[in-house]
């Protein structure tokens, strides 16, 4: 049986994810608020749709890859998609939202007869392009099993628990990413100012305890001053705000995450860094050290 997939949101992440679904042989229908971003997928074989309801009408699986939970909620509640969904359709929200929002979406769709999984991703645009995304999936295990072939066209899915657990895992991921970016920025600045070769140091550390994708990829970005966005800094702030809100609901204090969040806010609001890659936190560190002043 042919399985049709709809992708709602074809920006930096959604577009390469849709292309990999097409490469895997799935018929793919796409919609994006900025039509040109969806139309760019037509040469790859995607069917471009005029609105979300049209896009989901023939889909067995609907993927949302949007900015946040409010954007996903607006699609679900305000565009007529639930009236257009075919019987047995499954909603895969791969956006980064709050765990509570994921649970509310799942409950709402369940009451209408549809399945839902929250399945945020990590790996940035490179992971999306390479179909190597880490996909953290919350929801019913049986629904996860049915959706696994769709997920595997885009990366490596792991079922991490009930509804909302995927988003909770993504928040944990974002805490690790953000804090590690801060540490790598400090290491790269130290290396540069101390006179060592940053590229050589990254090679020397490769395979050791300090090695990471962030060290190799973002460390290179920092030393090359390449902050073309893969992961937007404004979304890093959004994720850290969601992390701290969830932590507060559990009566937890996360001081390191709070500190890094405040630095990202400064980078976004005081240094026009919102649309830059989150490795741009390196620029905020240089400012703290009195460097790069006009």
HELIX and SHEET records of a PDB file:
HELIX    1   1 UNK A   14  UNK A   23  1                                  10    
HELIX    2   2 UNK A   35  UNK A   39  1                                   5    
HELIX    3   3 UNK A   42  UNK A   44  5                                   3    
HELIX    4   4 UNK A   52  UNK A   56  1                                   5    
HELIX    5   5 UNK A   69  UNK A   78  1                                  10    
HELIX    6   6 UNK A   81  UNK A   84  1                                   4    
HELIX    7   7 UNK A   99  UNK A  111  1                                  13    
HELIX    8   8 UNK A  124  UNK A  130  1                                   7    
HELIX    9   9 UNK A  141  UNK A  152  1                                  12    
HELIX   10  10 UNK A  165  UNK A  194  1                                  30    
HELIX   11  11 UNK A  198  UNK A  205  1                                   8    
HELIX   12  12 UNK A  213  UNK A  213  1                                   1    
HELIX   13  13 UNK A  214  UNK A  218  3                                   5    
HELIX   14  14 UNK A  219  UNK A  224  1                                   6    
HELIX   15  15 UNK A  233  UNK A  249  1                                  17    
HELIX   16  16 UNK A  255  UNK A  270  1                                  16    
HELIX   17  17 UNK A  278  UNK A  280  5                                   3    
HELIX   18  18 UNK A  281  UNK A  288  1                                   8    
SHEET    1   A 6 UNK A  47  UNK A  48  0                                        
SHEET    2   A 6 UNK A  27  UNK A  31  1                                        
SHEET    3   A 6 UNK A   4  UNK A   8  1                                        
SHEET    4   A 6 UNK A  61  UNK A  64  1                                        
SHEET    5   A 6 UNK A  90  UNK A  93  1                                        
SHEET    6   A 6 UNK A 115  UNK A 118  1                                        
SHEET    1   B 3 UNK A 121  UNK A 122  0                                        
SHEET    2   B 3 UNK A 133  UNK A 138 -1                                        
SHEET    3   B 3 UNK A 155  UNK A 161  1                                        
END                                                                             
